[in-house]
C-alpha cells in the first residue's frame, strides 16, 4: 500500500474509557463493511456519552477484495501512526480511513 498523508488530532483518549470502546467499534465497522457498502461508508458508535464517527472510502478499486485489503492495512496503520488520538485521517493511494469524536459526515 502506498502512503499519501496522515493527520492526527492532538487530543488523546485513554485505553479503557468509553471513547476507546466507541473508537474500536467504528474502526472495526469501517474495516469490515466499507467494501460491501459501495466503497464509501459512514458509521458511528456511541458508548454512554462518548461518540466516534468514521468514514472509509476506496478509490477506484476494481474488486471488493482489493478494497478490503486496503481497509485492513489502513485499520492497522492508523493505530500505529496516530496512537490514542481521538481523531485521525489516513490517506493511502487506494483508500482513505478517517474518524473523529464529532460528526464530520454530510
ZISULJO-V684574 format. One record per residue. PSI is psi in whole degrees, 0 to 359 (* if undefined). D_CENTER is the distance of its C-alpha to the mean C-alpha in Angstrom with 2 decimals. Layout:
psi=[PSI & PSI]
d_center=[D_CENTER & D_CENTER]
This chain:
psi=[141 & 118 & 136 & 307 & 161 & 150 & 129 & 132 & 136 & 342 & 147 & 155 & 165 & 148 & 327 & 18 & 175 & 324 & 322 & 319 & 316 & 318 & 310 & 323 & 317 & 312 & 319 & 320 & 315 & 316 & 317 & 346 & 336 & 314 & 321 & 351 & 29 & 20 & 13 & 102 & 132 & 144 & 170 & 143 & 147 & 131 & 113 & 242 & 1 & 126 & 146 & 135 & 140 & 157 & 129 & 136 & 148 & 133 & 103 & 30 & 132 & 333 & 161 & 324 & 320 & 317 & 315 & 319 & 317 & 318 & 321 & 315 & 314 & 319 & 313 & 318 & 319 & 328 & 336 & 316 & 340 & 60 & 132 & 19 & 137 & 353 & 148 & 160 & 131 & 120 & 118 & 170 & 321 & 351 & 165 & 142 & 120 & 152 & 155 & 167 & 0 & 160 & 126 & 13 & 143 & *]
d_center=[15.91 & 16.74 & 14.95 & 15.39 & 13.96 & 11.79 & 12.06 & 11.82 & 13.08 & 16.35 & 16.38 & 15.77 & 15.50 & 17.76 & 16.98 & 18.84 & 18.42 & 17.23 & 14.04 & 13.15 & 13.77 & 11.71 & 8.67 & 9.32 & 9.99 & 6.86 & 4.82 & 8.11 & 8.53 & 5.87 & 7.42 & 10.78 & 11.19 & 9.95 & 13.05 & 15.44 & 14.70 & 15.92 & 13.09 & 11.78 & 10.07 & 9.47 & 9.27 & 10.57 & 12.03 & 15.08 & 17.11 & 20.43 & 19.77 & 16.39 & 13.66 & 9.91 & 8.54 & 5.41 & 6.02 & 6.06 & 9.47 & 11.97 & 14.97 & 18.27 & 17.47 & 20.76 & 19.70 & 17.18 & 17.63 & 16.69 & 13.44 & 12.70 & 13.80 & 11.56 & 8.38 & 10.14 & 10.84 & 7.51 & 6.48 & 9.84 & 10.08 & 7.50 & 9.31 & 12.49 & 12.44 & 11.26 & 12.68 & 12.97 & 11.71 & 11.16 & 8.94 & 7.70 & 7.28 & 7.92 & 10.40 & 12.13 & 15.27 & 14.14 & 10.50 & 7.87 & 4.11 & 4.14 & 4.98 & 8.70 & 11.71 & 13.30 & 13.14 & 12.56 & 12.93 & 16.33]
